[in-house]
Amino acid sequence: MEFSKFLSSNKIVSRQYAIEHNLPRYFTGKPCINGHIAERYTKKTRCVD
């Protein structure tokens, strides 16, 4: 599945799944340390916001 499809659906995507499918970002649905509920970068796990 393409990453763009995840963006439009806000589907929960684990980091492991993102790594296995070479996705640049993933979405946990949980807030980051700064309280953002946003996608995270697969390599560094930082949130996009």
Backbone as a chain_set.jsonl record, in Angstrom:
{"seq": "MEFSKFLSSNKIVSRQYAIEHNLPRYFTGKPCINGHIAERYTKKTRCVD", "coords": {"N": [[0.842, -1.182, 0.0], [0.514, 2.243, -0.778], [2.14, 5.089, 0.717], [0.738, 7.517, 0.554], [-1.917, 6.766, 0.684], [-2.215, 6.155, 3.347], [-2.025, 8.656, 4.479], [-4.425, 9.932, 3.747], [-6.296, 8.376, 5.053], [-5.678, 8.322, 7.748], [-4.852, 6.03, 9.034], [-3.768, 3.731, 11.508], [-0.433, 3.005, 11.651], [2.222, 1.02, 12.288], [5.618, 1.576, 13.399], [7.33, -0.492, 12.787], [5.997, -1.726, 10.628], [6.164, 0.375, 8.808], [8.932, 0.49, 8.43], [9.421, -2.05, 7.286], [8.057, -1.748, 4.881], [9.268, 0.325, 3.624], [8.345, 2.968, 4.147], [8.263, 6.502, 4.534], [7.122, 7.719, 6.733], [5.058, 7.143, 9.648], [2.058, 6.429, 11.595], [0.864, 6.624, 14.817], [-1.289, 7.441, 16.289], [-1.077, 8.331, 18.808], [-0.15, 10.933, 21.117], [2.853, 12.876, 20.694], [5.859, 13.712, 22.554], [5.528, 16.422, 22.758], [2.845, 16.749, 22.632], [1.589, 16.633, 20.158], [-0.602, 15.101, 17.867], [0.279, 13.464, 15.402], [1.794, 12.373, 12.292], [4.843, 10.44, 12.313], [8.349, 10.508, 11.647], [9.931, 7.774, 10.149], [12.689, 7.035, 10.366], [13.864, 8.593, 12.504], [11.915, 8.802, 14.433], [10.731, 11.173, 15.213], [8.068, 13.556, 15.519], [6.056, 14.918, 12.852], [5.006, 17.482, 13.069]], "CA": [[0.0, 0.0, 0.0], [1.298, 3.463, -0.852], [2.086, 5.95, 1.884], [-0.282, 8.552, 0.371], [-3.201, 6.215, 1.105], [-2.251, 6.269, 4.797], [-2.26, 10.055, 4.811], [-5.826, 10.283, 3.586], [-7.153, 7.569, 5.912], [-5.221, 8.397, 9.137], [-4.784, 4.655, 9.529], [-2.667, 3.439, 12.427], [0.637, 2.277, 10.974], [3.33, 0.873, 13.234], [6.945, 1.896, 12.882], [7.857, -1.73, 12.204], [5.368, -1.867, 9.313], [6.748, 1.42, 7.956], [10.297, 0.061, 8.102], [9.333, -3.202, 6.38], [7.507, -1.337, 3.591], [10.021, 1.511, 3.192], [7.534, 4.179, 4.232], [9.028, 7.559, 5.202], [6.453, 8.121, 7.962], [4.058, 6.232, 10.197], [1.108, 7.122, 12.453], [0.476, 5.806, 15.959], [-2.517, 7.947, 16.891], [-0.752, 8.765, 20.17], [0.582, 12.205, 21.113], [4.306, 12.871, 20.9], [6.262, 14.337, 23.812], [5.035, 17.801, 22.744], [1.391, 16.733, 22.592], [1.063, 16.584, 18.797], [-1.076, 13.828, 17.331], [0.697, 13.626, 14.014], [2.681, 11.329, 11.768], [6.219, 10.478, 12.78], [9.329, 10.046, 10.675], [10.328, 6.402, 10.429], [14.094, 6.913, 10.768], [14.222, 9.234, 13.777], [10.711, 8.733, 15.274], [10.239, 12.508, 15.565], [6.783, 13.87, 14.901], [6.144, 15.794, 11.691], [4.644, 18.864, 13.459]], "C": [[0.882, 1.239, 0.0], [1.113, 4.32, 0.388], [0.98, 6.988, 1.76], [-1.662, 8.064, 0.794], [-3.334, 6.285, 2.621], [-2.573, 7.703, 5.205], [-3.74, 10.4, 4.762], [-6.731, 9.52, 4.547], [-6.831, 7.699, 7.402], [-5.205, 7.021, 9.794], [-3.582, 4.495, 10.456], [-1.673, 2.546, 11.69], [1.81, 2.213, 11.94], [4.652, 1.254, 12.575], [7.553, 0.668, 12.2], [7.298, -1.948, 10.799], [5.976, -0.861, 8.338], [8.161, 1.045, 7.522], [10.259, -1.055, 7.062], [8.853, -2.812, 4.974], [8.14, -0.049, 3.052], [9.176, 2.779, 3.146], [8.323, 5.253, 4.978], [8.436, 7.98, 6.54], [5.464, 7.05, 8.402], [3.166, 7.014, 11.15], [0.64, 6.199, 13.568], [-0.869, 6.206, 16.547], [-2.304, 8.441, 18.312], [0.02, 10.082, 20.113], [2.085, 12.008, 21.331], [4.6, 13.565, 22.224], [5.765, 15.784, 23.917], [3.517, 17.884, 22.623], [0.774, 16.711, 21.21], [0.564, 15.184, 18.464], [-0.863, 13.934, 15.832], [1.533, 12.427, 13.586], [4.072, 11.518, 12.345], [7.131, 9.986, 11.658], [9.844, 8.675, 11.096], [11.76, 6.304, 10.953], [14.366, 7.433, 12.18], [13.098, 9.226, 14.805], [10.196, 10.092, 15.745], [8.91, 12.774, 14.868], [6.972, 14.906, 13.801], [5.853, 17.253, 12.067], [5.713, 19.547, 14.241]], "O": [[1.892, 1.281, 0.704], [0.064, 4.284, 1.031], [0.338, 7.315, 2.758], [-2.494, 8.865, 1.22], [-4.44, 6.456, 3.136], [-3.309, 7.932, 6.165], [-4.248, 11.088, 5.647], [-7.837, 9.979, 4.831], [-7.61, 7.245, 8.241], [-5.514, 6.885, 10.978], [-2.515, 5.058, 10.212], [-2.023, 1.483, 11.179], [2.33, 3.246, 12.361], [4.777, 1.253, 11.35], [8.209, 0.783, 11.165], [8.038, -2.311, 9.885], [6.267, -1.194, 7.189], [8.537, 1.26, 6.37], [10.986, -1.007, 6.069], [9.202, -3.468, 3.993], [7.607, 0.582, 2.139], [9.284, 3.57, 2.209], [8.991, 4.943, 5.965], [9.139, 8.529, 7.389], [5.087, 6.171, 7.627], [3.483, 8.156, 11.484], [0.09, 5.128, 13.31], [-1.517, 5.408, 17.224], [-3.241, 8.917, 18.953], [0.765, 10.321, 19.163], [2.519, 11.106, 22.047], [3.676, 13.962, 22.935], [5.6, 16.312, 25.017], [2.965, 18.979, 22.522], [-0.449, 16.765, 21.087], [1.24, 14.196, 18.75], [-1.717, 14.429, 15.096], [1.922, 11.589, 14.4], [4.434, 12.602, 12.804], [6.739, 9.161, 10.833], [10.155, 8.451, 12.266], [12.015, 5.557, 11.898], [15.037, 6.763, 12.964], [13.322, 9.613, 15.952], [9.309, 10.149, 16.597], [8.66, 12.279, 13.768], [7.933, 15.675, 13.819], [6.398, 18.166, 11.446], [5.55, 20.702, 14.633]]}, "num_chains": 1, "name": "protein.A"}
